[in-house]
């Protein structure tokens, strides 16, 4: 699903963009970088990651403040100087001064993209993506129902073709249980933890095979209780040690149980077209409510039934927002290239 304020009718030709150069300005957060990488991969670009080095007053002033002169944006032979990339991406407040400065130096040679609301003016980049549940709109704003990520259709297909032995040994349905934790909007009360532990225990008792992973936000006491609940039963629990099985959990799941606070994991699961059952801890916010209402209306999610309740299967068209965003970038870049023919050769890697 995409809402575009300035639709472009020109046909897209992926070969025109494939193989061109890109910079990704990263604040070091894996989730932010994965969003950019997902769109970059959908476009077929060759990307270099440039890390934000803001500190002191410059870090405090981001995203509104300037880039310090010490970063030497535009310096010949420097890491932030020409030759300019064909595309540049940024997400996270400390990356915004970089992409704004790049836009001033590179001009039309670099097509700039910001993922998530930069909180700055619309001229901060050529294109701004925000999730549909955000309020920002404008001629250069694109929205999608879910966030972009790196689980493309091709990657999911490849993962499904090579099922790990431990997952293959689980009974079906195989349910991936993706557990988040408290944040600024959701709280995990004792009663919430009791409900979650009871629900997952009932799934095992009813014959399901569980693939369970927690996150950095998961309270330690809850993680221990969940691990104890599935001990000796047909389930896999990943506690952060050893290779991360999350990609295989995602690809091999027949259904999901995901906590409502875990937006990124919900978006990734929605790329599979498999049922997503949401467990809602205490709390929420209007922004979260809009997100969950839109996914439920689309048909991707339903509330997790009370412990012991049946999980009825269903399906929906998988959501691949990285592809949708990439298509819009491609259309808009081609419109610019048509007006400036020299641009095509100037930014060819």
N, C-alpha and C positions, 0 to 999 in steps of 0.2 A: 504494500500500500504506500502510495506516495502522493503528497500534495505539493504541487509546483505552482508558484505564483506567476512564473513567466515561461509557459510551455514553449518548447522549440520543436518545430516540425521536421527539421532536417534529419535525414537518415543517418544512422550511426555506422561507422566502419571501424571495428576494433583494430584492424591492422594499422591504421593511421597512428594510433597511440601506443600500441604494444611495443615494448622495448625501449621506450623513452625513459629519461632520468627523472627521479623524484627525490626530494628531501622530506624526511619526517622529523619534525621538531618534537622531541619527547621530554616529558617531565620525569621520566623514570618509572611511572606507574604502568604496570604490565597491562592492565585493562585498557588504559588510554592508548597505549602503543598498538595493542591488538586491533582496536577499532580502525586505526589508520592503516595498519598492515592488511586488514581485510579488504579495504577499498583499493589499496595499491595492487594487491594480488588480483582482484577482479578486473582491474584495468590492464594488467600485464606489464607493469612498470618495473624498472630497476631502481630500487630505493636505497638510500643511505640515511641512517639515523643520526641526527644531530641533537645532542643532549643540551637541555637548558642548564646554564651555569649561573643563574641569577642569585644574588645574595644581598644581604643588607637592605638598604632603602629601595633598591631596584626590585627585589623580591616582594617586599611589602607593597610596592606600588603596582605590581602586576595585577590584572592585565592592562590597566590604563596607562601605566608609566612607559617611559622610553626604554630602549635598549642601551646599556652603558657603552660608552665609546670603546672600552677595553675589549668588547666582543669583536670589534673590527668588521662589522658587516660591510661588505663591498670591497674589502682590501684585496688587491690583486695577489693571487697565490695563497691566500689564506683559506681556512676551512669554510668561511662564510662569504667567500668571494666568487667571482666568475671563474669558469663558465657557469652560467645560471642553469638550474634544472628546468625541465619543461613543466613540472608540477611540484607543489610543496603543500604539505599537510601539517596541521597542528591541532592538538587538543589538550586542555588543561591550562589554567590561568597563566602559569609561568612561561608557556610557549607562545602566548599571543604577542608579546613585544617583538619576538623574533620574526614572526610571519608578517607583521605589520611593517617592520623595517625592511624585510626582503622585498615586499611589494613596492616600497618606495625606490629601492635600488634597481631591481630587475625590471620593473614596469610590466609591460604586456608579454615579455619573454617567458614569464613564469605564471602559470595558472595556480592561484592560491585557494586552499580549501581549509576551513576550520570545522572540526567536528565537535559538536556541543556548543551551547550558547556562550560566546566569548565575553558577554556582558559589556562589550564595547560597541562602537557604532557599526552600521552595516558595511562601511567601506573598509573594514579590517581585512576582508578577503573577497575574492571574486565570488565564492560560493560558501554558504554556511549551512551545515546540516544540524538539525535538532530533532529529537524524538517527538513524535506527534503529540505527546502529552505535555510538552513544553508550550509556552504561550507565544514564543517569538515567531513572527511571520514577516515576509517582505519579498520584493522582487528577486532577490538572490538567495532566498531561503528555501531549502528542501526539507521535507519531513517524511519520516517513515514510522511505521508502528513499532518496530523493534530496532535495536542498535546494531550497527555492523560488527562483524567478528570474522574470524578466520576459518570457520567451519563451512566451507563452500560445498555445493553438491558433489563436486569431484572428490573432495577430501573425505566426506562422509561415505561415499561409495567405496573408496579405497579401504577405509577402516572396516567397513562391513564385510569386505571380502576376506579379511584376515582376523577371524574371531579368536581371541586368546583362550587358551585351554581352560583357565579358571572360570571365565565367563561362560564358555560352552558347557561346563559341567553344572551350571545352575539350572534349577527347574524354571519353566516358563509359567506365567509371564515373568520376564526379567524387568524389574523396576529400578530405575536409577533414582536414588534418594539424594538430593543435592541440598545440603543444609547450610544456611547462612547464620545469622546471629543478630544481636541488637545493633541498631544504628540510631541516627537522630530522630527517626520516626517510629520505629518498632521496638518493643520491649518484650523480653522473654520472661514471663512470670513463672513461678513454680507450677501453676496450673497449666500454662502453655507447654512447658516441658513434659508434664505428665501426659497431656493429650498427644503430643508428638511421639513419645516413646510407646504409648499404648497403640497408636495407629500403626506404626511400623512393625511392632510385635505382632499385631493381628494380621498384617499382610503376610508375614512369614508363616504364621499358623494356618493361614488359608491356602498355602501352597506356592506362594510367589518366591522367586529368587531375587534377593536385594543386592544392589551395587550402591554402596553408601560412601559419600565423601563429605567431609565438613569443610569449613573455610576458616580464614584467620579470625573472623568475627564470632565463631561458634564458642560459647562458654565451655571451658574445660570440663566442668561437671556434667554438662549435657553430652559432650562428646564421649565421656567415659560411660555414661548411662546407656547411650546408644550402642557402644561397643559391647557392653555387657549383655544387652538385650539380644544381640544377634550371635553371641559367642556359641560355637558348636552347631550352628544352624546354617542352612544353605544361603550364605550371604558373603559378600566381600566388603571389608571396611578398609578404606585408605586413610591413614592418619598423618600423611605428609612425608612418610619415610619411603625411600626407594622411588622407582619410576612412577610417574603420575599416570594412573589409568583413566583419568577423566575423559580424554578423547574417545577411548573405547567404551566407557560407560555411556557416553552420549550416543555413539553410533549403534550400539547393540541393544539399547533399551527398547522394550515394547511399550513402556509408559514411564512417566516421571512423577515423582513427588518432590516439589520444590517449595521452599519457604518463600513467602510473599515479599520478603525484604531483598531477595536476590535477583535483581533486575537482569544483570548480565547473564546469569545461568538460565533464566527464563527465556531470554532472547535466543541464546544458543540452542536450547531445547526446541524452540519453535521452528528451527530450521529443519527438524526431522519430520514434521507432520504427525508425530506421535502424541497421544494424549498427555496433557500436563495437569496434574492435580495439585492445587495450591493449598498449602498449610499456612493459615494466617495467624501469626502471633498477635498479641495485644498492641494496638496502636494503628498507625497509618497516617496518611496526609492526603490533601486534595490531589497532589501530583501523583502519588502512588495510586490513588483511587481512579484517576483518569486512565492511567496505564493499564490497570487490571480490568477496568470496565471495557476498554477497547479490545483487549486480547480475548476476553470472554465473548464479546459480541462477534469477533472474527471467528470464534469457534476453536481457539487453541487451548483454552484453559477452562477448568471447572473446579469448584471447591472440593477439597479432600473430604470424603464422607467420614462420619464418626467411626471410631475404632470398630472394625468388624463389618463395616458397610461395604457393599460390592463396588468394584471399580469397573464400570461398564466401558468397553472400548469404543473409540470413534476415531475419525481422521479428519484432516484439513489440509489445504494446500500449504506446503512449507513456506516459511517466510525467510527470504534471503535479501536482507536490506543492503548488504554490501554491493550486490549486483545492481540493485535499483539505484543506489547513489552513484555507482560507477557509470551506469547508462546516462544519468543526467549530466555528470561531469563531461562525459564524452560528447554528448550533444552540444553542450554549451561551448566546449573548447573548439569543436569543429565549426561552430558558427563564427567564433573569433578568427579561426584559421582561414575561413572563406573570405573574410573581410581584409585579412592581412596575410597574403600568400607567402611572404617571406618568412613568416613565423614557423611554418612546417619544417623548413630546412634549418632554421636558426637553432632550434632546440632538439634536433635529432641527435641521439646519443651515438 
